[in-house]
Amino acid sequence: MAEQEIVNIGTLPNDGSGDTLRVAFAKINNNFTNLFATATSTQLSFTSGLAPNQVIWEVPVTDFAHGAFQIRSGDPGTANSQDITITAHIINDLSDVKFSGFGTTFNGDPVSTYDMDVSGGNVRLLASPLVNDVVQHFISSTIAYANVEAES
């Protein structure tokens, strides 16, 4: 993630020792670009059968800083469904992702459990179905991306 750029305001008002207006506003624009280097998206993923740790979302580990996921999973052949919110962040050496899940709500029986990992250079969101069927996972995510460089 890009570093915050501090505007040099000088020692005294109008003493000429601070950044010029052009440099100061370039720093301000870069700080806002860095602040808004996020993306919100939705996608539909499917798992099939009872195989554990099926990938339902992934992004390169070098791009991922942190994110929030709202997942609605359901078994289309039944009324069984669940909601979960997962928040996650990458650890500094990019070897693992730390996450927590909150607020699972069931309608009927649960259909999946979730995990996250770093594998093959990607941060992955994994689902392990609890039903031997096709499970639909609607994922809404807000991701803060690392290594986004602002233009000067």
Secondary structure by P-SEA (a helix, b strand, c coil): cccbbbbbccccccccccccaaaaaaaaaaaaaaaaccccccbbbbbcccccccccccccccccccbbbbbbbbcccccccbbbbbbbbbccccccccccccbbbbcccccccbbbbbccccbbbbbbbccccbbbbbbbbbbbbccccccc
